[in-house]
Amino acid sequence: MLKLKPNCECCDKDLPPEAADAMICTYECTFCADCVANRLPGSRCPNCGGEFVRRPVRPAPMLAKHPASTERVRAPHPGGGKAA
């Protein structure tokens, strides 16, 4: 089951479970679509080199049963900075 991490690892933008701009790689590294498109070289995961796909949205009844993670993950990445 996906953890649904609450933020972009690059810019720290909030990415709630329903965020349409949340992107994940095969290891669930989580980034916002803006960082994937504009800050990460080759739009590849800087942690594992994997490709990104849009993170699915968990339906509300299932989110109540299996809540999203609240643990924020932040790592230094090329072009990273605080979200605007």
N, CA, C and O atoms as a printed pandas DataFrame, in Angstrom:
     atom_number atom_name residue_name chain_id  residue_number  x_coord  y_coord  z_coord
0              1         N          MET        A               1    0.841   -1.169    0.000
1              2        CA          MET        A               1    0.000    0.000    0.000
2              3         C          MET        A               1    0.892    1.240    0.000
3              4         O          MET        A               1    1.872    1.305    0.742
4              5         N          LEU        A               2    0.554    2.217   -0.828
5              6        CA          LEU        A               2    1.330    3.452   -0.904
6              7         C          LEU        A               2    1.260    4.228    0.406
7              8         O          LEU        A               2    0.227    4.258    1.074
8              9         N          LYS        A               3    2.380    4.853    0.759
9             10        CA          LYS        A               3    2.428    5.649    1.986
10            11         C          LYS        A               3    1.720    6.990    1.836
11            12         O          LYS        A               3    1.224    7.543    2.818
12            13         N          LEU        A               4    1.670    7.513    0.617
13            14        CA          LEU        A               4    1.105    8.843    0.360
14            15         C          LEU        A               4    1.814    9.894    1.226
15            16         O          LEU        A               4    1.207   10.515    2.099
16            17         N          LYS        A               5    3.097   10.074    0.965
17            18        CA          LYS        A               5    3.904   11.037    1.727
18            19         C          LYS        A               5    3.338   12.440    1.569
19            20         O          LYS        A               5    2.802   12.775    0.513
20            21         N          PRO        A               6    3.451   13.270    2.612
21            22        CA          PRO        A               6    2.747   14.553    2.636
22            23         C          PRO        A               6    3.440   15.737    1.975
23            24         O          PRO        A               6    2.898   16.842    1.980
24            25         N          ASN        A               7    4.642   15.530    1.399
25            26        CA          ASN        A               7    5.358   16.690    0.852
26            27         C          ASN        A               7    6.303   16.307   -0.266
27            28         O          ASN        A               7    6.649   15.141   -0.451
28            29         N          CYS        A               8    6.712   17.331   -1.010
29            30        CA          CYS        A               8    7.721   17.166   -2.060
30            31         C          CYS        A               8    9.090   17.095   -1.392
31            32         O          CYS        A               8    9.422   17.940   -0.560
32            33         N          GLU        A               9    9.881   16.095   -1.752
33            34        CA          GLU        A               9   11.210   15.936   -1.154
34            35         C          GLU        A               9   12.168   17.049   -1.567
35            36         O          GLU        A               9   13.167   17.285   -0.889
36            37         N          CYS        A              10   11.879   17.728   -2.662
37            38        CA          CYS        A              10   12.776   18.765   -3.174
38            39         C          CYS        A              10   12.446   20.142   -2.587
39            40         O          CYS        A              10   13.303   20.774   -1.969
40            41         N          CYS        A              11   11.214   20.603   -2.777
41            42        CA          CYS        A              11   10.861   21.971   -2.363
42            43         C          CYS        A              11   10.023   22.026   -1.091
43            44         O          CYS        A              11    9.750   23.116   -0.589
44            45         N          ASP        A              12    9.617   20.899   -0.568
45            46        CA          ASP        A              12    8.822   20.784    0.657
46            47         C          ASP        A              12    7.376   21.268    0.502
47            48         O          ASP        A              12    6.704   21.545    1.496
48            49         N          LYS        A              13    6.899   21.369   -0.740
49            50        CA          LYS        A              13    5.499   21.747   -0.971
50            51         C          LYS        A              13    4.595   20.686   -0.358
51            52         O          LYS        A              13    4.890   19.493   -0.434
52            53         N          ASP        A              14    3.502   21.116    0.244
53            54        CA          ASP        A              14    2.516   20.182    0.778
54            55         C          ASP        A              14    1.862   19.414   -0.373
55            56         O          ASP        A              14    1.461   20.005   -1.376
56            57         N          LEU        A              15    1.760   18.102   -0.218
57            58        CA          LEU        A              15    1.097   17.242   -1.196
58            59         C          LEU        A              15    0.103   16.359   -0.456
59            60         O          LEU        A              15    0.400   15.208   -0.136
60            61         N          PRO        A              16   -1.083   16.907   -0.186
61            62        CA          PRO        A              16   -2.091   16.122    0.539
62            63         C          PRO        A              16   -2.512   14.904   -0.283
63            64         O          PRO        A              16   -2.224   14.838   -1.478
64            65         N          PRO        A              17   -3.186   13.947    0.339
65            66        CA          PRO        A              17   -3.547   12.706   -0.361
66            67         C          PRO        A              17   -4.286   12.920   -1.680
67            68         O          PRO        A              17   -4.164   12.107   -2.596
68            69         N          GLU        A              18   -5.049   14.002   -1.782
69            70        CA          GLU        A              18   -5.827   14.263   -3.001
70            71         C          GLU        A              18   -5.081   15.104   -4.040
71            72         O          GLU        A              18   -5.659   15.466   -5.064
72            73         N          ALA        A              19   -3.819   15.416   -3.793
73            74        CA          ALA        A              19   -3.045   16.272   -4.700
74            75         C          ALA        A              19   -2.922   15.649   -6.089
75            76         O          ALA        A              19   -2.481   14.509   -6.237
76            77         N          ALA        A              20   -3.317   16.410   -7.094
77            78        CA          ALA        A              20   -3.232   15.935   -8.474
78            79         C          ALA        A              20   -1.829   16.108   -9.043
79            80         O          ALA        A              20   -1.508   15.536  -10.085
80            81         N          ASP        A              21   -0.993   16.891   -8.370
81            82        CA          ASP        A              21    0.357   17.148   -8.887
82            83         C          ASP        A              21    1.447   16.369   -8.149
83            84         O          ASP        A              21    2.629   16.683   -8.282
84            85         N          ALA        A              22    1.058   15.359   -7.376
85            86        CA          ALA        A              22    2.044   14.521   -6.678
86            87         C          ALA        A              22    2.570   13.462   -7.644
87            88         O          ALA        A              22    1.795   12.790   -8.325
88            89         N          MET        A              23    3.885   13.323   -7.696
89            90        CA          MET        A              23    4.542   12.351   -8.566
90            91         C          MET        A              23    5.364   11.403   -7.695
91            92         O          MET        A              23    5.969   11.823   -6.708
92            93         N          ILE        A              24    5.382   10.118   -8.069
93            94        CA          ILE        A              24    6.166    9.133   -7.322
94            95         C          ILE        A              24    6.981    8.274   -8.292
95            96         O          ILE        A              24    6.650    8.144   -9.471
96            97         N          CYS        A              25    8.052    7.696   -7.756
97            98        CA          CYS        A              25    8.832    6.717   -8.515
98            99         C          CYS        A              25    8.512    5.339   -7.951
99           100         O          CYS        A              25    7.646    5.207   -7.086
100          101         N          THR        A              26    9.190    4.335   -8.423
101          102        CA          THR        A              26    8.911    2.967   -7.989
102          103         C          THR        A              26    9.178    2.731   -6.501
103          104         O          THR        A              26    8.627    1.800   -5.913
104          105         N          TYR        A              27   10.027    3.573   -5.889
105          106        CA          TYR        A              27   10.302    3.447   -4.452
106          107         C          TYR        A              27    9.483    4.425   -3.616
107          108         O          TYR        A              27    9.743    4.595   -2.425
108          109         N          GLU        A              28    8.505    5.060   -4.229
109          110        CA          GLU        A              28    7.626    6.031   -3.581
110          111         C          GLU        A              28    8.321    7.320   -3.170
111          112         O          GLU        A              28    7.817    8.050   -2.317
112          113         N          CYS        A              29    9.477    7.608   -3.768
113          114        CA          CYS        A              29   10.054    8.935   -3.577
114          115         C          CYS        A              29    8.995    9.885   -4.127
115          116         O          CYS        A              29    8.417    9.623   -5.181
116          117         N          THR        A              30    8.740   10.968   -3.433
117          118        CA          THR        A              30    7.601   11.822   -3.761
118          119         C          THR        A              30    8.053   13.245   -4.063
119          120         O          THR        A              30    8.781   13.861   -3.285
120          121         N          PHE        A              31    7.610   13.750   -5.199
121          122        CA          PHE        A              31    7.964   15.095   -5.648
122          123         C          PHE        A              31    6.737   15.746   -6.272
123          124         O          PHE        A              31    5.821   15.054   -6.716
124          125         N          CYS        A              32    6.716   17.070   -6.306
125          126        CA          CYS        A              32    5.630   17.768   -6.984
126          127         C          CYS        A              32    5.934   17.801   -8.486
127          128         O          CYS        A              32    7.089   17.691   -8.896
128          129         N          ALA        A              33    4.904   17.951   -9.282
129          130        CA          ALA        A              33    5.064   17.951  -10.737
130          131         C          ALA        A              33    5.986   19.075  -11.193
131          132         O          ALA        A              33    6.724   18.900  -12.163
132          133         N          ASP        A              34    5.966   20.226  -10.520
133          134        CA          ASP        A              34    6.828   21.345  -10.902
134          135         C          ASP        A              34    8.303   20.983  -10.729
135          136         O          ASP        A              34    9.110   21.266  -11.614
136          137         N          CYS        A              35    8.663   20.372   -9.621
137          138        CA          CYS        A              35   10.060   19.969   -9.414
138          139         C          CYS        A              35   10.483   18.902  -10.415
139          140         O          CYS        A              35   11.600   18.943  -10.931
140          141         N          VAL        A              36    9.602   17.948  -10.692
141          142        CA          VAL        A              36    9.930   16.904  -11.667
142          143         C          VAL        A              36   10.208   17.534  -13.031
143          144         O          VAL        A              36   11.170   17.167  -13.706
144          145         N          ALA        A              37    9.367   18.477  -13.430
145          146        CA          ALA        A              37    9.498   19.093  -14.758
146          147         C          ALA        A              37   10.621   20.115  -14.850
147          148         O          ALA        A              37   11.251   20.244  -15.899
148          149         N          ASN        A              38   10.882   20.844  -13.769
149          150        CA          ASN        A              38   11.780   21.998  -13.870
150          151         C          ASN        A              38   13.048   21.956  -13.030
151          152         O          ASN        A              38   13.965   22.737  -13.286
152          153         N          ARG        A              39   13.134   21.086  -12.051
153          154        CA          ARG        A              39   14.293   21.111  -11.160
154          155         C          ARG        A              39   15.122   19.834  -11.154
155          156         O          ARG        A              39   16.293   19.854  -10.773
156          157         N          LEU        A              40   14.527   18.731  -11.570
157          158        CA          LEU        A              40   15.238   17.454  -11.500
158          159         C          LEU        A              40   15.790   17.087  -12.871
159          160         O          LEU        A              40   15.033   17.007  -13.838
160          161         N          PRO        A              41   17.087   16.865  -12.968
161          162        CA          PRO        A              41   17.704   16.557  -14.262
162          163         C          PRO        A              41   17.062   15.351  -14.951
163          164         O          PRO        A              41   16.965   14.266  -14.377
164          165         N          GLY        A              42   16.630   15.566  -16.182
165          166        CA          GLY        A              42   16.044   14.486  -16.964
166          167         C          GLY        A              42   14.708   14.000  -16.452
167          168         O          GLY        A              42   14.224   12.958  -16.894
168          169         N          SER        A              43   14.095   14.729  -15.526
169          170        CA          SER        A              43   12.823   14.321  -14.921
170          171         C          SER        A              43   12.889   12.898  -14.378
171          172         O          SER        A              43   11.910   12.154  -14.438
172          173         N          ARG        A              44   14.043   12.531  -13.854
173          174        CA          ARG        A              44   14.249   11.209  -13.250
174          175         C          ARG        A              44   14.431   11.386  -11.750
175          176         O          ARG        A              44   14.857   12.445  -11.289
176          177         N          CYS        A              45   14.111   10.360  -11.004
177          178        CA          CYS        A              45   14.251   10.417   -9.554
178          179         C          CYS        A              45   15.724   10.574   -9.188
179          180         O          CYS        A              45   16.549    9.764   -9.610
180          181         N          PRO        A              46   16.068   11.599   -8.411
181          182        CA          PRO        A              46   17.461   11.799   -8.025
182          183         C          PRO        A              46   17.943   10.770   -7.000
183          184         O          PRO        A              46   19.145   10.653   -6.760
184          185         N          ASN        A              47   17.029   10.037   -6.404
185          186        CA          ASN        A              47   17.406    9.025   -5.411
186          187         C          ASN        A              47   17.740    7.683   -6.064
187          188         O          ASN        A              47   18.711    7.032   -5.680
188          189         N          CYS        A              48   16.938    7.268   -7.049
189          190        CA          CYS        A              48   17.115    5.929   -7.630
190          191         C          CYS        A              48   17.235    5.923   -9.146
191          192         O          CYS        A              48   17.556    4.890   -9.733
192          193         N          GLY        A              49   16.982    7.066   -9.793
193          194        CA          GLY        A              49   17.070    7.134  -11.250
194          195         C          GLY        A              49   15.821    6.662  -11.967
195          196         O          GLY        A              49   15.775    6.639  -13.197
196          197         N          GLY        A              50   14.806    6.285  -11.198
197          198        CA          GLY        A              50   13.568    5.779  -11.786
198          199         C          GLY        A              50   12.706    6.861  -12.412
199          200         O          GLY        A              50   12.906    8.055  -12.193
200          201         N          GLU        A              51   11.735    6.402  -13.202
201          202        CA          GLU        A              51   10.815    7.341  -13.831
202          203         C          GLU        A              51    9.706    7.718  -12.851
203          204         O          GLU        A              51    9.423    6.992  -11.898
204          205         N          PHE        A              52    9.095    8.855  -13.105
205          206        CA          PHE        A              52    7.991    9.318  -12.277
206          207         C          PHE        A              52    6.661    9.051  -12.953
207          208         O          PHE        A              52    6.549    9.094  -14.178
208          209         N          VAL        A              53    5.657    8.775  -12.138
209          210        CA          VAL        A              53    4.274    8.659  -12.585
210          211         C          VAL        A              53    3.424    9.446  -11.594
211          212         O          VAL        A              53    3.837    9.705  -10.463
212          213         N          ARG        A              54    2.224    9.823  -12.043
213          214        CA          ARG        A              54    1.318   10.539  -11.154
214          215         C          ARG        A              54    0.911    9.610  -10.019
215          216         O          ARG        A              54    0.578    8.446  -10.241
216          217         N          ARG        A              55    0.944   10.142   -8.793
217          218        CA          ARG        A              55    0.538    9.349   -7.634
218          219         C          ARG        A              55   -0.980    9.210   -7.647
219          220         O          ARG        A              55   -1.684   10.211   -7.784
220          221         N          PRO        A              56   -1.501    7.992   -7.508
221          222        CA          PRO        A              56   -2.952    7.832   -7.491
222          223         C          PRO        A              56   -3.571    8.439   -6.233
223          224         O          PRO        A              56   -2.921    8.564   -5.195
224          225         N          VAL        A              57   -4.826    8.804   -6.354
225          226        CA          VAL        A              57   -5.575    9.350   -5.226
226          227         C          VAL        A              57   -6.349    8.203   -4.586
227          228         O          VAL        A              57   -7.080    7.481   -5.264
228          229         N          ARG        A              58   -6.184    8.044   -3.284
229          230        CA          ARG        A              58   -6.894    6.995   -2.550
230          231         C          ARG        A              58   -8.323    7.473   -2.267
231          232         O          ARG        A              58   -8.497    8.577   -1.750
232          233         N          PRO        A              59   -9.336    6.686   -2.588
233          234        CA          PRO        A              59  -10.717    7.089   -2.315
234          235         C          PRO        A              59  -10.929    7.382   -0.826
235          236         O          PRO        A              59  -10.329    6.735    0.032
236          237         N          ALA        A              60  -11.779    8.353   -0.531
237          238        CA          ALA        A              60  -12.005    8.803    0.845
238          239         C          ALA        A              60  -12.327    7.670    1.828
239          240         O          ALA        A              60  -11.769    7.660    2.925
240          241         N          PRO        A              61  -13.196    6.724    1.485
241          242        CA          PRO        A              61  -13.464    5.644    2.448
242          243         C          PRO        A              61  -12.208    4.820    2.774
243          244         O          PRO        A              61  -12.015    4.391    3.912
244          245         N          MET        A              62  -11.371    4.609    1.775
245          246        CA          MET        A              62  -10.144    3.838    1.997
246          247         C          MET        A              62   -9.091    4.685    2.719
247          248         O          MET        A              62   -8.283    4.155    3.482
248          249         N          LEU        A              63   -9.102    6.000    2.479
249          250        CA          LEU        A              63   -8.185    6.900    3.172
250          251         C          LEU        A              63   -8.508    6.936    4.665
251          252         O          LEU        A              63   -7.603    7.028    5.495
252          253         N          ALA        A              64   -9.783    6.863    5.003
253          254        CA          ALA        A              64  -10.182    6.829    6.415
254          255         C          ALA        A              64   -9.694    5.534    7.070
255          256         O          ALA        A              64   -9.292    5.521    8.234
256          257         N          LYS        A              65   -9.740    4.463    6.308
257          258        CA          LYS        A              65   -9.324    3.157    6.830
258          259         C          LYS        A              65   -7.799    3.017    6.846
259          260         O          LYS        A              65   -7.238    2.416    7.763
260          261         N          HIS        A              66   -7.134    3.570    5.832
261          262        CA          HIS        A              66   -5.676    3.492    5.685
262          263         C          HIS        A              66   -5.150    4.902    5.427
263          264         O          HIS        A              66   -4.944    5.273    4.271
264          265         N          PRO        A              67   -4.926    5.703    6.485
265          266        CA          PRO        A              67   -4.539    7.105    6.322
266          267         C          PRO        A              67   -3.164    7.289    5.676
267          268         O          PRO        A              67   -2.309    6.403    5.705
268          269         N          ALA        A              68   -2.992    8.462    5.100
269          270        CA          ALA        A              68   -1.723    8.842    4.493
270          271         C          ALA        A              68   -0.668    9.048    5.578
271          272         O          ALA        A              68   -0.996    9.272    6.743
272          273         N          SER        A              69    0.580    8.969    5.186
273          274        CA          SER        A              69    1.688    9.218    6.104
274          275         C          SER        A              69    1.717   10.689    6.511
275          276         O          SER        A              69    1.315   11.562    5.742
276          277         N          THR        A              70    2.184   10.949    7.701
277          278        CA          THR        A              70    2.380   12.332    8.159
278          279         C          THR        A              70    3.867   12.650    8.281
279          280         O          THR        A              70    4.238   13.769    8.636
280          281         N          GLU        A              71    4.712   11.673    7.990
281          282        CA          GLU        A              71    6.167   11.860    8.096
282          283         C          GLU        A              71    6.695   12.586    6.865
283          284         O          GLU        A              71    6.651   12.066    5.750
284          285         N          ARG        A              72    7.195   13.796    7.089
285          286        CA          ARG        A              72    7.743   14.595    5.991
286          287         C          ARG        A              72    9.148   14.103    5.668
287          288         O          ARG        A              72    9.940   13.809    6.563
288          289         N          VAL        A              73    9.442   14.018    4.378
289          290        CA          VAL        A              73   10.751   13.593    3.897
290          291         C          VAL        A              73   11.341   14.758    3.121
291          292         O          VAL        A              73   10.685   15.341    2.258
292          293         N          ARG        A              74   12.586   15.090    3.436
293          294        CA          ARG        A              74   13.247   16.194    2.744
294          295         C          ARG        A              74   14.673   15.800    2.527
295          296         O          ARG        A              74   15.327   15.327    3.456
296          297         N          ALA        A              75   15.184   15.978    1.328
297          298        CA          ALA        A              75   16.556   15.662    1.000
298          299         C          ALA        A              75   17.088   16.713    0.049
299          300         O          ALA        A              75   16.327   17.265   -0.746
300          301         N          PRO        A              76   18.383   17.003    0.113
301          302        CA          PRO        A              76   18.936   17.994   -0.823
302          303         C          PRO        A              76   18.938   17.436   -2.238
303          304         O          PRO        A              76   19.454   16.345   -2.482
304          305         N          HIS        A              77   18.361   18.184   -3.166
305          306        CA          HIS        A              77   18.318   17.797   -4.564
306          307         C          HIS        A              77   18.697   18.979   -5.416
307          308         O          HIS        A              77   18.562   20.118   -4.968
308          309         N          PRO        A              78   19.170   18.754   -6.637
309          310        CA          PRO        A              78   19.542   19.847   -7.524
310          311         C          PRO        A              78   18.383   20.812   -7.722
311          312         O          PRO        A              78   17.267   20.394   -8.030
312          313         N          GLY        A              79   18.641   22.077   -7.549
313          314        CA          GLY        A              79   17.617   23.087   -7.753
314          315         C          GLY        A              79   16.586   23.152   -6.659
315          316         O          GLY        A              79   15.608   23.891   -6.774
316          317         N          GLY        A              80   16.782   22.395   -5.598
317          318        CA          GLY        A              80   15.810   22.385   -4.507
318          319         C          GLY        A              80   15.770   23.717   -3.785
319          320         O          GLY        A              80   16.745   24.468   -3.781
320          321         N          GLY        A              81   14.668   23.989   -3.196
321          322        CA          GLY        A              81   14.497   25.217   -2.441
322          323         C          GLY        A              81   13.114   25.208   -1.829
323          324         O          GLY        A              81   12.326   24.298   -2.089
324          325         N          LYS        A              82   12.818   26.177   -1.045
325          326        CA          LYS        A              82   11.516   26.260   -0.386
326          327         C          LYS        A              82   10.449   26.589   -1.417
327          328         O          LYS        A              82   10.669   27.406   -2.311
328          329         N          ALA        A              83    9.309   25.958   -1.293
329          330        CA          ALA        A              83    8.184   26.208   -2.205
330          331         C          ALA        A              83    7.756   27.664   -2.107
331          332         O          ALA        A              83    7.846   28.284   -1.048
332          333         N          ALA        A              84    7.297   28.189   -3.214
333          334        CA          ALA        A              84    6.836   29.589   -3.255
334          335         C          ALA        A              84    5.485   29.724   -2.605
335          336         O          ALA        A              84    4.936   30.825   -2.544
